[in-house]
Amino acid sequence: MADPARARKLAERISQIVARLLETRVKDPRLGFVTITDARVTGDLQHATLYYTVFGDEKERADTAAALASATGMIRS
């Protein structure tokens, strides 16, 4: 089990990297105004879960969810 402070730092860094990646590399027009709100890393530092919010109505939320689903592989790499 990793140090909780290290897991927290890694989660913060992952959220920064993904936020920058969404701004610069994801060119999907369906992607709306997305904010990465939280990131959590498992105790063994193997898996990370990201939470996000989308500014807009329900259609923009659905479009953004579809854009993020199609960009999942690129974001994970």
Biopython code that builds the backbone (N, CA, C, O; Angstrom):
import numpy as np
from Bio.PDB.StructureBuilder import StructureBuilder

atoms = [
    (1, "MET", "N", (0.838, -1.166, 0.000)),
    (1, "MET", "CA", (0.000, 0.000, 0.000)),
    (1, "MET", "C", (0.890, 1.239, 0.000)),
    (1, "MET", "O", (1.840, 1.337, 0.778)),
    (2, "ALA", "N", (0.574, 2.166, -0.871)),
    (2, "ALA", "CA", (1.379, 3.381, -1.002)),
    (2, "ALA", "C", (1.016, 4.387, 0.091)),
    (2, "ALA", "O", (-0.024, 4.290, 0.741)),
    (3, "ASP", "N", (1.882, 5.319, 0.258)),
    (3, "ASP", "CA", (1.676, 6.398, 1.209)),
    (3, "ASP", "C", (0.473, 7.235, 0.755)),
    (3, "ASP", "O", (0.408, 7.605, -0.417)),
    (4, "PRO", "N", (-0.482, 7.544, 1.645)),
    (4, "PRO", "CA", (-1.650, 8.342, 1.242)),
    (4, "PRO", "C", (-1.276, 9.722, 0.701)),
    (4, "PRO", "O", (-1.948, 10.236, -0.193)),
    (5, "ALA", "N", (-0.225, 10.317, 1.225)),
    (5, "ALA", "CA", (0.201, 11.620, 0.714)),
    (5, "ALA", "C", (0.696, 11.496, -0.724)),
    (5, "ALA", "O", (0.434, 12.363, -1.558)),
    (6, "ARG", "N", (1.408, 10.417, -1.001)),
    (6, "ARG", "CA", (1.890, 10.198, -2.364)),
    (6, "ARG", "C", (0.719, 9.959, -3.311)),
    (6, "ARG", "O", (0.720, 10.469, -4.431)),
    (7, "ALA", "N", (-0.273, 9.194, -2.880)),
    (7, "ALA", "CA", (-1.454, 8.941, -3.709)),
    (7, "ALA", "C", (-2.202, 10.244, -3.980)),
    (7, "ALA", "O", (-2.677, 10.456, -5.096)),
    (8, "ARG", "N", (-2.314, 11.113, -2.989)),
    (8, "ARG", "CA", (-2.985, 12.398, -3.171)),
    (8, "ARG", "C", (-2.228, 13.281, -4.167)),
    (8, "ARG", "O", (-2.837, 13.913, -5.031)),
    (9, "LYS", "N", (-0.903, 13.321, -4.041)),
    (9, "LYS", "CA", (-0.093, 14.116, -4.975)),
    (9, "LYS", "C", (-0.215, 13.581, -6.392)),
    (9, "LYS", "O", (-0.316, 14.353, -7.346)),
    (10, "LEU", "N", (-0.207, 12.274, -6.528)),
    (10, "LEU", "CA", (-0.337, 11.668, -7.851)),
    (10, "LEU", "C", (-1.708, 11.966, -8.448)),
    (10, "LEU", "O", (-1.814, 12.237, -9.644)),
    (11, "ALA", "N", (-2.752, 11.920, -7.635)),
    (11, "ALA", "CA", (-4.100, 12.235, -8.115)),
    (11, "ALA", "C", (-4.187, 13.682, -8.586)),
    (11, "ALA", "O", (-4.797, 13.962, -9.618)),
    (12, "GLU", "N", (-3.587, 14.595, -7.847)),
    (12, "GLU", "CA", (-3.588, 16.004, -8.254)),
    (12, "GLU", "C", (-2.846, 16.193, -9.569)),
    (12, "GLU", "O", (-3.294, 16.941, -10.438)),
    (13, "ARG", "N", (-1.718, 15.519, -9.713)),
    (13, "ARG", "CA", (-0.927, 15.638, -10.936)),
    (13, "ARG", "C", (-1.678, 15.047, -12.125)),
    (13, "ARG", "O", (-1.646, 15.612, -13.218)),
    (14, "ILE", "N", (-2.345, 13.929, -11.928)),
    (14, "ILE", "CA", (-3.121, 13.318, -13.004)),
    (14, "ILE", "C", (-4.243, 14.250, -13.441)),
    (14, "ILE", "O", (-4.490, 14.400, -14.637)),
    (15, "SER", "N", (-4.921, 14.875, -12.491)),
    (15, "SER", "CA", (-5.999, 15.780, -12.866)),
    (15, "SER", "C", (-5.471, 16.984, -13.641)),
    (15, "SER", "O", (-6.138, 17.455, -14.562)),
    (16, "GLN", "N", (-4.288, 17.496, -13.290)),
    (16, "GLN", "CA", (-3.693, 18.607, -14.036)),
    (16, "GLN", "C", (-3.331, 18.186, -15.453)),
    (16, "GLN", "O", (-3.579, 18.919, -16.410)),
    (17, "ILE", "N", (-2.751, 17.017, -15.581)),
    (17, "ILE", "CA", (-2.341, 16.533, -16.905)),
    (17, "ILE", "C", (-3.553, 16.323, -17.802)),
    (17, "ILE", "O", (-3.539, 16.713, -18.969)),
    (18, "VAL", "N", (-4.596, 15.711, -17.264)),
    (18, "VAL", "CA", (-5.791, 15.450, -18.074)),
    (18, "VAL", "C", (-6.477, 16.758, -18.445)),
    (18, "VAL", "O", (-6.959, 16.894, -19.570)),
    (19, "ALA", "N", (-6.533, 17.715, -17.540)),
    (19, "ALA", "CA", (-7.153, 19.001, -17.860)),
    (19, "ALA", "C", (-6.405, 19.697, -18.994)),
    (19, "ALA", "O", (-7.021, 20.240, -19.911)),
    (20, "ARG", "N", (-5.074, 19.678, -18.927)),
    (20, "ARG", "CA", (-4.283, 20.291, -19.998)),
    (20, "ARG", "C", (-4.465, 19.534, -21.313)),
    (20, "ARG", "O", (-4.528, 20.138, -22.383)),
    (21, "LEU", "N", (-4.547, 18.229, -21.222)),
    (21, "LEU", "CA", (-4.749, 17.395, -22.404)),
    (21, "LEU", "C", (-6.088, 17.699, -23.069)),
    (21, "LEU", "O", (-6.175, 17.757, -24.296)),
    (22, "LEU", "N", (-7.126, 17.892, -22.266)),
    (22, "LEU", "CA", (-8.436, 18.222, -22.819)),
    (22, "LEU", "C", (-8.427, 19.582, -23.516)),
    (22, "LEU", "O", (-9.127, 19.776, -24.509)),
    (23, "GLU", "N", (-7.647, 20.508, -23.003)),
    (23, "GLU", "CA", (-7.564, 21.836, -23.621)),
    (23, "GLU", "C", (-6.802, 21.814, -24.935)),
    (23, "GLU", "O", (-7.183, 22.491, -25.889)),
    (24, "THR", "N", (-5.727, 21.039, -24.987)),
    (24, "THR", "CA", (-4.809, 21.165, -26.112)),
    (24, "THR", "C", (-4.926, 20.072, -27.163)),
    (24, "THR", "O", (-4.799, 20.362, -28.353)),
    (25, "ARG", "N", (-5.163, 18.823, -26.767)),
    (25, "ARG", "CA", (-5.052, 17.729, -27.723)),
    (25, "ARG", "C", (-6.368, 17.133, -28.184)),
    (25, "ARG", "O", (-6.425, 16.558, -29.271)),
    (26, "VAL", "N", (-7.429, 17.249, -27.395)),
    (26, "VAL", "CA", (-8.723, 16.693, -27.795)),
    (26, "VAL", "C", (-9.419, 17.737, -28.661)),
    (26, "VAL", "O", (-9.783, 18.811, -28.182)),
    (27, "LYS", "N", (-9.599, 17.416, -29.922)),
    (27, "LYS", "CA", (-10.149, 18.376, -30.879)),
    (27, "LYS", "C", (-11.590, 18.054, -31.270)),
    (27, "LYS", "O", (-12.066, 18.528, -32.301)),
    (28, "ASP", "N", (-12.279, 17.266, -30.476)),
    (28, "ASP", "CA", (-13.651, 16.873, -30.773)),
    (28, "ASP", "C", (-14.583, 18.076, -30.587)),
    (28, "ASP", "O", (-14.587, 18.687, -29.519)),
    (29, "PRO", "N", (-15.369, 18.422, -31.605)),
    (29, "PRO", "CA", (-16.258, 19.585, -31.473)),
    (29, "PRO", "C", (-17.391, 19.363, -30.471)),
    (29, "PRO", "O", (-18.021, 20.329, -30.041)),
    (30, "ARG", "N", (-17.663, 18.118, -30.092)),
    (30, "ARG", "CA", (-18.709, 17.832, -29.107)),
    (30, "ARG", "C", (-18.268, 18.173, -27.688)),
    (30, "ARG", "O", (-19.103, 18.284, -26.790)),
    (31, "LEU", "N", (-16.972, 18.340, -27.481)),
    (31, "LEU", "CA", (-16.438, 18.606, -26.152)),
    (31, "LEU", "C", (-16.817, 20.013, -25.715)),
    (31, "LEU", "O", (-16.466, 20.992, -26.372)),
    (32, "GLY", "N", (-17.533, 20.105, -24.606)),
    (32, "GLY", "CA", (-17.979, 21.394, -24.095)),
    (32, "GLY", "C", (-17.014, 21.947, -23.058)),
    (32, "GLY", "O", (-15.834, 21.597, -23.030)),
    (33, "PHE", "N", (-17.534, 22.805, -22.219)),
    (33, "PHE", "CA", (-16.738, 23.415, -21.154)),
    (33, "PHE", "C", (-16.653, 22.422, -20.003)),
    (33, "PHE", "O", (-17.588, 22.302, -19.212)),
    (34, "VAL", "N", (-15.527, 21.709, -19.910)),
    (34, "VAL", "CA", (-15.337, 20.636, -18.939)),
    (34, "VAL", "C", (-14.394, 21.108, -17.840)),
    (34, "VAL", "O", (-13.385, 21.761, -18.103)),
    (35, "THR", "N", (-14.743, 20.764, -16.607)),
    (35, "THR", "CA", (-13.876, 21.022, -15.465)),
    (35, "THR", "C", (-13.619, 19.702, -14.754)),
    (35, "THR", "O", (-14.557, 18.997, -14.383)),
    (36, "ILE", "N", (-12.348, 19.369, -14.565)),
    (36, "ILE", "CA", (-11.986, 18.191, -13.793)),
    (36, "ILE", "C", (-12.127, 18.567, -12.320)),
    (36, "ILE", "O", (-11.392, 19.420, -11.821)),
    (37, "THR", "N", (-13.066, 17.934, -11.627)),
    (37, "THR", "CA", (-13.361, 18.332, -10.252)),
    (37, "THR", "C", (-12.593, 17.517, -9.220)),
    (37, "THR", "O", (-12.255, 18.036, -8.156)),
    (38, "ASP", "N", (-12.310, 16.242, -9.517)),
    (38, "ASP", "CA", (-11.648, 15.409, -8.530)),
    (38, "ASP", "C", (-10.949, 14.255, -9.233)),
    (38, "ASP", "O", (-11.352, 13.831, -10.316)),
    (39, "ALA", "N", (-9.922, 13.769, -8.613)),
    (39, "ALA", "CA", (-9.223, 12.571, -9.079)),
    (39, "ALA", "C", (-8.896, 11.730, -7.859)),
    (39, "ALA", "O", (-8.463, 12.241, -6.827)),
    (40, "ARG", "N", (-9.111, 10.438, -7.998)),
    (40, "ARG", "CA", (-8.810, 9.525, -6.897)),
    (40, "ARG", "C", (-7.982, 8.376, -7.432)),
    (40, "ARG", "O", (-8.251, 7.843, -8.509)),
    (41, "VAL", "N", (-6.975, 8.005, -6.668)),
    (41, "VAL", "CA", (-6.070, 6.923, -7.050)),
    (41, "VAL", "C", (-6.213, 5.818, -6.022)),
    (41, "VAL", "O", (-6.330, 6.080, -4.825)),
    (42, "THR", "N", (-6.203, 4.577, -6.497)),
    (42, "THR", "CA", (-6.295, 3.457, -5.565)),
    (42, "THR", "C", (-5.044, 3.385, -4.702)),
    (42, "THR", "O", (-4.028, 4.011, -5.006)),
    (43, "GLY", "N", (-5.128, 2.629, -3.641)),
    (43, "GLY", "CA", (-4.032, 2.533, -2.691)),
    (43, "GLY", "C", (-2.758, 1.978, -3.280)),
    (43, "GLY", "O", (-1.667, 2.324, -2.826)),
    (44, "ASP", "N", (-2.872, 1.109, -4.297)),
    (44, "ASP", "CA", (-1.677, 0.548, -4.916)),
    (44, "ASP", "C", (-1.212, 1.363, -6.125)),
    (44, "ASP", "O", (-0.306, 0.939, -6.842)),
    (45, "LEU", "N", (-1.820, 2.519, -6.356)),
    (45, "LEU", "CA", (-1.466, 3.456, -7.437)),
    (45, "LEU", "C", (-1.638, 2.855, -8.827)),
    (45, "LEU", "O", (-0.988, 3.296, -9.775)),
    (46, "GLN", "N", (-2.494, 1.867, -8.959)),
    (46, "GLN", "CA", (-2.695, 1.206, -10.244)),
    (46, "GLN", "C", (-3.820, 1.846, -11.063)),
    (46, "GLN", "O", (-3.751, 1.869, -12.292)),
    (47, "HIS", "N", (-4.838, 2.358, -10.404)),
    (47, "HIS", "CA", (-6.007, 2.878, -11.111)),
    (47, "HIS", "C", (-6.361, 4.270, -10.597)),
    (47, "HIS", "O", (-6.246, 4.571, -9.409)),
    (48, "ALA", "N", (-6.792, 5.100, -11.532)),
    (48, "ALA", "CA", (-7.232, 6.439, -11.172)),
    (48, "ALA", "C", (-8.649, 6.642, -11.701)),
    (48, "ALA", "O", (-8.989, 6.173, -12.787)),
    (49, "THR", "N", (-9.460, 7.337, -10.934)),
    (49, "THR", "CA", (-10.809, 7.694, -11.345)),
    (49, "THR", "C", (-10.894, 9.208, -11.353)),
    (49, "THR", "O", (-10.539, 9.871, -10.378)),
    (50, "LEU", "N", (-11.374, 9.749, -12.475)),
    (50, "LEU", "CA", (-11.510, 11.195, -12.614)),
    (50, "LEU", "C", (-12.983, 11.567, -12.616)),
    (50, "LEU", "O", (-13.810, 10.861, -13.193)),
    (51, "TYR", "N", (-13.301, 12.662, -11.977)),
    (51, "TYR", "CA", (-14.662, 13.182, -11.939)),
    (51, "TYR", "C", (-14.649, 14.548, -12.621)),
    (51, "TYR", "O", (-13.707, 15.327, -12.469)),
    (52, "TYR", "N", (-15.708, 14.822, -13.371)),
    (52, "TYR", "CA", (-15.771, 16.077, -14.120)),
    (52, "TYR", "C", (-17.170, 16.653, -14.077)),
    (52, "TYR", "O", (-18.138, 15.946, -13.795)),
    (53, "THR", "N", (-17.269, 17.944, -14.358)),
    (53, "THR", "CA", (-18.546, 18.615, -14.528)),
    (53, "THR", "C", (-18.527, 19.316, -15.876)),
    (53, "THR", "O", (-17.471, 19.649, -16.412)),
    (54, "VAL", "N", (-19.716, 19.531, -16.405)),
    (54, "VAL", "CA", (-19.858, 20.198, -17.701)),
    (54, "VAL", "C", (-20.809, 21.368, -17.522)),
    (54, "VAL", "O", (-21.893, 21.220, -16.958)),
    (55, "PHE", "N", (-20.398, 22.525, -18.003)),
    (55, "PHE", "CA", (-21.249, 23.710, -17.966)),
    (55, "PHE", "C", (-22.148, 23.688, -19.193)),
    (55, "PHE", "O", (-21.657, 23.654, -20.321)),
    (56, "GLY", "N", (-23.449, 23.706, -18.986)),
    (56, "GLY", "CA", (-24.378, 23.727, -20.106)),
    (56, "GLY", "C", (-25.617, 22.906, -19.819)),
    (56, "GLY", "O", (-25.825, 22.416, -18.709)),
    (57, "ASP", "N", (-26.444, 22.767, -20.861)),
    (57, "ASP", "CA", (-27.686, 22.017, -20.700)),
    (57, "ASP", "C", (-27.442, 20.519, -20.872)),
    (57, "ASP", "O", (-26.306, 20.072, -21.030)),
    (58, "GLU", "N", (-28.523, 19.762, -20.839)),
    (58, "GLU", "CA", (-28.417, 18.298, -20.877)),
    (58, "GLU", "C", (-27.817, 17.799, -22.194)),
    (58, "GLU", "O", (-27.074, 16.817, -22.193)),
    (59, "LYS", "N", (-28.124, 18.452, -23.310)),
    (59, "LYS", "CA", (-27.563, 18.038, -24.599)),
    (59, "LYS", "C", (-26.055, 18.220, -24.626)),
    (59, "LYS", "O", (-25.337, 17.355, -25.128)),
    (60, "GLU", "N", (-25.564, 19.333, -24.093)),
    (60, "GLU", "CA", (-24.123, 19.573, -24.032)),
    (60, "GLU", "C", (-23.433, 18.574, -23.114)),
    (60, "GLU", "O", (-22.310, 18.147, -23.384)),
    (61, "ARG", "N", (-24.107, 18.203, -22.026)),
    (61, "ARG", "CA", (-23.540, 17.184, -21.140)),
    (61, "ARG", "C", (-23.425, 15.844, -21.839)),
    (61, "ARG", "O", (-22.413, 15.155, -21.714)),
    (62, "ALA", "N", (-24.471, 15.475, -22.581)),
    (62, "ALA", "CA", (-24.445, 14.196, -23.300)),
    (62, "ALA", "C", (-23.393, 14.208, -24.401)),
    (62, "ALA", "O", (-22.682, 13.220, -24.588)),
    (63, "ASP", "N", (-23.286, 15.314, -25.133)),
    (63, "ASP", "CA", (-22.274, 15.425, -26.183)),
    (63, "ASP", "C", (-20.862, 15.352, -25.610)),
    (63, "ASP", "O", (-19.988, 14.704, -26.185)),
    (64, "THR", "N", (-20.643, 16.010, -24.490)),
    (64, "THR", "CA", (-19.331, 15.985, -23.854)),
    (64, "THR", "C", (-18.996, 14.591, -23.348)),
    (64, "THR", "O", (-17.855, 14.146, -23.468)),
    (65, "ALA", "N", (-19.980, 13.898, -22.783)),
    (65, "ALA", "CA", (-19.753, 12.525, -22.321)),
    (65, "ALA", "C", (-19.378, 11.627, -23.496)),
    (65, "ALA", "O", (-18.506, 10.769, -23.362)),
    (66, "ALA", "N", (-20.022, 11.812, -24.637)),
    (66, "ALA", "CA", (-19.688, 11.025, -25.830)),
    (66, "ALA", "C", (-18.286, 11.362, -26.332)),
    (66, "ALA", "O", (-17.543, 10.467, -26.733)),
    (67, "ALA", "N", (-17.923, 12.621, -26.314)),
    (67, "ALA", "CA", (-16.589, 13.028, -26.757)),
    (67, "ALA", "C", (-15.513, 12.461, -25.831)),
    (67, "ALA", "O", (-14.469, 12.007, -26.300)),
    (68, "LEU", "N", (-15.760, 12.483, -24.538)),
    (68, "LEU", "CA", (-14.788, 11.930, -23.593)),
    (68, "LEU", "C", (-14.686, 10.414, -23.730)),
    (68, "LEU", "O", (-13.603, 9.845, -23.587)),
    (69, "ALA", "N", (-15.812, 9.764, -24.006)),
    (69, "ALA", "CA", (-15.784, 8.311, -24.197)),
    (69, "ALA", "C", (-14.976, 7.942, -25.429)),
    (69, "ALA", "O", (-14.263, 6.938, -25.424)),
    (70, "SER", "N", (-15.077, 8.738, -26.483)),
    (70, "SER", "CA", (-14.320, 8.429, -27.698)),
    (70, "SER", "C", (-12.832, 8.768, -27.540)),
    (70, "SER", "O", (-11.996, 8.218, -28.257)),
    (71, "ALA", "N", (-12.498, 9.664, -26.614)),
    (71, "ALA", "CA", (-11.101, 10.048, -26.403)),
    (71, "ALA", "C", (-10.458, 9.303, -25.239)),
    (71, "ALA", "O", (-9.330, 9.615, -24.858)),
    (72, "THR", "N", (-11.147, 8.334, -24.675)),
    (72, "THR", "CA", (-10.642, 7.633, -23.494)),
    (72, "THR", "C", (-9.291, 6.986, -23.727)),
    (72, "THR", "O", (-8.412, 7.088, -22.871)),
    (73, "GLY", "N", (-9.103, 6.335, -24.839)),
    (73, "GLY", "CA", (-7.830, 5.672, -25.119)),
    (73, "GLY", "C", (-6.668, 6.649, -25.178)),
    (73, "GLY", "O", (-5.592, 6.380, -24.643)),
    (74, "MET", "N", (-6.889, 7.781, -25.829)),
    (74, "MET", "CA", (-5.829, 8.785, -25.930)),
    (74, "MET", "C", (-5.533, 9.406, -24.570)),
    (74, "MET", "O", (-4.377, 9.688, -24.255)),
    (75, "ILE", "N", (-6.568, 9.620, -23.763)),
    (75, "ILE", "CA", (-6.372, 10.201, -22.436)),
    (75, "ILE", "C", (-5.621, 9.231, -21.543)),
    (75, "ILE", "O", (-4.757, 9.652, -20.775)),
    (76, "ARG", "N", (-5.924, 7.950, -21.623)),
    (76, "ARG", "CA", (-5.247, 6.959, -20.791)),
    (76, "ARG", "C", (-3.770, 6.810, -21.141)),
    (76, "ARG", "O", (-2.941, 6.533, -20.273)),
    (77, "SER", "N", (-3.454, 6.993, -22.403)),
    (77, "SER", "CA", (-2.050, 6.816, -22.798)),
    (77, "SER", "C", (-1.215, 7.989, -22.323)),
    (77, "SER", "O", (-0.007, 8.024, -22.560)),
]
sb = StructureBuilder()
sb.init_structure("model")
sb.init_model(0)
sb.init_chain("A")
sb.init_seg("    ")
for serial, (resi, resn, name, xyz) in enumerate(atoms, 1):
    if name == "N":
        sb.init_residue(resn, " ", resi, " ")
    sb.init_atom(name, np.array(xyz, "f"), 0.0, 1.0, " ", f" {name:<3s}", serial, name[0])
structure = sb.get_structure()
